[in-house]
Amino acid sequence: MKKIKKLPPYEEYKELVSDILLTENGNCPVMPVVTMLQGKWKLQVIYELIIQSPMRFGELRKALSGITNTMLTNVLRDLEADGLVDRIQYNEIPPHVEYSLTDKGRDLLPVFYAITDWGLKYIP
C-alpha cells in the first residue's frame, strides 16, 4: 500500500486550517461531504469500486452481503447524482450495466488510505 504523507500534529493542523474551516456564511465545508457519504452502504459501494472497477450490478450485490436490490439501486443513483459513480449501459443482448468511479470518485482515494491507516493503527 502506498504510504500517505503524514499530517502535522493536531494543534499545528488546527492553526493551519482555522481560517478555512468556516465559509463566508459560517458553514463548515466538511458537512456537505459527510452528508453526501452518509448511510450504511455508500462508503461500502465506493470501497468495492476502488477494489474492482468496473463492476456489474450483480457483482456489487454479491460483494455487499445483506443489501437489497432496491437499496443498491438507490445508493448507486445517489452516488451517480453526486458525480462519484459512472453508469454505462450496454444495449446488447442480454443488456447489462457497469458501474465505475468517476475522476471525482477516485479523488476520494486519499481519504480511504487515511481511514485504512487509522484503522490499522487503532482497530485490532
C-alpha positions in Angstrom: 0.0 0.0 0.0 1.2 3.5 -0.9 2.3 5.5 2.2 0.3 8.7 2.6 2.1 11.9 3.6 1.7 12.4 7.4 -0.4 15.3 8.7 1.1 17.7 11.1 0.3 17.4 14.8 -3.3 18.3 15.7 -2.6 21.7 17.2 -0.4 22.7 14.2 -3.1 21.4 11.8 -5.8 23.3 13.6 -3.8 26.5 13.4 -3.2 26.0 9.6 -6.8 25.4 8.8 -8.5 27.7 11.3 -9.0 30.4 8.6 -10.7 28.0 6.1 -12.8 25.8 8.4 -15.7 28.1 8.1 -17.0 29.5 4.8 -18.1 33.1 4.4 -21.6 32.0 5.5 -20.2 30.4 8.6 -20.8 26.9 7.3 -18.3 24.0 7.8 -17.2 22.7 4.4 -16.9 19.2 5.8 -20.6 18.8 6.4 -21.7 18.5 2.7 -19.1 15.8 2.2 -20.3 13.9 5.3 -23.9 14.3 4.1 -23.0 13.0 0.6 -21.3 9.9 2.0 -23.6 9.2 5.0 -25.6 6.0 5.1 -24.8 2.3 5.7 -23.9 1.4 2.1 -22.4 4.4 0.2 -18.8 4.0 1.6 -19.0 0.3 1.1 -20.1 0.7 -2.6 -17.3 3.1 -3.2 -14.8 0.8 -1.5 -15.9 -2.1 -3.7 -15.5 0.1 -6.8 -12.0 1.1 -5.6 -11.0 -2.6 -5.4 -12.6 -3.7 -8.6 -13.9 -1.4 -11.3 -16.0 -1.6 -13.4 -18.5 -3.8 -11.7 -21.9 -5.0 -12.8 -24.9 -4.7 -10.5 -25.0 -8.4 -9.6 -21.3 -8.3 -8.7 -21.8 -5.4 -6.4 -24.8 -7.1 -4.8 -22.8 -10.3 -4.2 -19.9 -8.2 -2.7 -22.3 -6.4 -0.3 -23.8 -9.0 1.8 -27.2 -8.0 3.1 -28.0 -5.2 0.7 -31.3 -5.4 -1.1 -31.7 -4.7 -4.8 -33.8 -1.6 -4.1 -31.2 -0.2 -1.6 -28.3 -0.9 -4.0 -30.2 0.8 -6.8 -30.9 3.9 -4.6 -27.3 4.1 -3.4 -26.0 3.9 -7.0 -28.4 6.5 -8.1 -27.3 8.8 -5.3 -23.6 8.3 -6.0 -24.2 8.9 -9.7 -26.2 12.1 -9.0 -23.3 13.3 -6.8 -20.9 12.6 -9.6 -18.9 9.9 -7.8 -20.0 6.9 -9.8 -20.4 6.5 -13.6 -23.1 4.2 -15.0 -22.6 2.8 -18.5 -25.5 0.9 -20.1 -24.6 -1.5 -22.9 -27.5 -2.1 -25.3 -26.6 -5.7 -26.1 -28.4 -9.0 -25.7 -28.6 -9.6 -22.8 -28.3 -5.9 -21.8 -26.0 -5.1 -18.9 -24.9 -2.1 -16.9 -21.4 -1.4 -15.5 -20.5 1.0 -12.6 -17.2 2.6 -12.0 -15.8 5.5 -10.1 -15.6 8.9 -11.9 -12.5 11.1 -11.5 -14.3 12.9 -8.7 -14.9 9.5 -7.0 -11.3 8.5 -7.4 -10.3 11.7 -5.7 -11.6 10.1 -2.5 -8.7 7.5 -2.6 -6.5 9.5 -0.2 -9.4 9.6 2.2 -9.7 5.8 2.1 -6.0 5.5 2.5 -6.1 7.7 5.6 -9.1 5.7 7.0 -7.1 2.5 6.4 -4.0 3.9 8.2 -6.2 4.9 11.1 -7.9 1.5 11.2 -4.7 -0.4 11.1 -3.3 1.7 14.0 -6.4 1.7 16.3 -8.6 -1.3 15.4 -7.3 -4.7 16.5 
